[in-house]
Amino acid sequence: MTPDQPAAPRSRQAGAATGRPGPRAGGAARPRPAARGGERSATPAARPQSGRSTAAKTPQGKTPQPKTAAKKAAKTPQAKPPQAKAAAGKGRQGAPRAPRRPLIRTPARPSRGSLLDALRGTQQRAKKAWDRPLTAYYLVLGGAALITVLGLVMVYSASQIKALQSGLAPSYFFRKQLFAAALGAALMLLAVRMPIKLHRAFAYPLLAASVFLMCLVQVPGIGISVNGNQNWISFGGPFMLQPSEFGKLALVLWGADLLARKQDKRLLTQWKHLLVPLVPAAALLLGMIMLGGDMGTAIILTAILFGLLWLAGAPTRLFAGVLAFAGVIGVLLIKTSANRMSRLACIGATEPGTNDQCWQAVHGIYALANGGWFGSGLGASMEKWGELPEPHTDFIFAITGEELGLAGTLSVLVLFAALGYAGIRVAGRTEDPFVRYAAGGVTTWITAQAVINIGAVLGLLPIAGVPLPLFSYGGSALLPTMFAVGLLIAFARAEPAARAALAMRQPALRKKLARVRRKTMRRRVKERPSGER
């Protein structure tokens, strides 16, 4: 190169050195061919350079740093061409996939602490629900209703063969019991609606009427003897009445009113006022009942008397003395009667014995044994076909065990236990002395009679000839018992907390009834023909 020629540009010199053509004259760069198949060129696109080179801007000893765009391009993955994507997609669709195994998660076992906490929470919720003010009300109402309905079913099942053997319609005893239950429901509703003052005033006429009817039982031509006991009055046709059943209700109401009045005057601390005239009046009723030979009813009446004395707070020595006197009288009455001695000898018997004196007790056990766990089914009893005497009255619990099994008998026991608990709760929470004595007397009456009847069927007690309350056939026993249940319902509703709870529920009930009435009216309007207005 001569000094007169101008120096070539740097880019042309670089091109000549590398064997590549330099830029054309005029400063225009030669265009590069486009990349094939969308592939990117290995070298980045050339940028226009200024008069100074890049190396001139970089200080000595330091290498130039890549720019941000170059960093992002290096980090991002290179895109594949469309042909490669299609081939990869076909390969994935064609290749069979291995089935995924389902994830089986084993439930975690609850720890002992969590179980104890859950049990405590359940116990607290149950206790809270049990302590509600309307618990006794619902227990009495629901328990009595269920016992009565189940009793109607069992009376129909147990009395069909007895009715056919007597030349009557199969539903004869059931229809009579259903009529008595309807009448008893009306009496129960009357007892619920009556105020307590009226109950107290009703006690004296009821006691006088009961004594008068018991006297009529002993009049020849009026009193009728049934199964060796003369304690019935016939009103013509199939209608008969047992006045001693109403004597139980009379003793409860009259004794409760008597003790309440003496407690108000603070006279119960003296044993004379505690015993007189309660014990002499009860002795009069017991004597008239025993004249007819009905010792089972006499035992129930004695239990009511002791229940009233216990609630009145009789001293232990006085209570034990009266109990010992009643025991001596009972032993004498049993010893002087061959029939009662034979019944006492049948406790726990497994064979009928001589002259079949234990036939009824043994076949009652047979009926319970045939029932098993869940019974043979309604109407499928074998003992009611003439083998078991009185299958629809005194021994209806045995037929229940044979047809409904252990499950049915336990259900009956639970219902009676709930009824007894509710009566004790009503007697224990009230502040009215009359309510306490009357509720305690009714609870003692129903519970003692149920225990004596079921104990006789199980062979644990002698056969006393008393029906199962609200369950056995017999209108004379059902009517006063349902009236007594109405007393318990009225007393349970009379509690201050229960009264407040019922008052709060009445507006909600009215709203529900109004809502149902509106829906019914709308439905009637929609169902009208198009011609009506």
ABEGO torsion letter per residue (X at the ends): XBAABBBBBAAAAAAAAAGBBBBBBGGBBBBBBBBBGGBBBABBBBBBBBABBAAAABBBGBBBBBBAAAAAAAABBBBBBAAAAAAAAAAAAABBBBBBBBBBBBBBBBBAAAAAAAAAAAAAAAAAAAABAAAAAAAAAAAAAAAAAAAAAAAAAAAAAAAAAAGBBAAAAAAAAAAAAAAAAAAAAAAAABBAAAAAAAAAAAAAAAAAAAAAAABBGABBBBGGBBABBBAEEABBBBAAAAAAAAAAAAAAAAAAAAAAAGAAABAAAAAOAAAAAAAAAAAAAAAAGBAAAAAAAAAAAAAAAAAAGBBAAAAAAAAAAAAAAAAAAAAABAAAAAAAAABGBABAEBGGAAAAAAAAAAAAAAAEAAEAEBGABAAABGABBGAABAAAAAAAAAAAEAAAAAAAAAAAAAAAAAAAAAAAABABAAAAAAAAAAAAAAAAAAAAAAAAAAGABBBAGBBBBGABBEAAAAAAAAAAAAAAAAAAAABAAAAAAAAAAAAAAAAAAAAAAAAAAAAAAAABBAABX
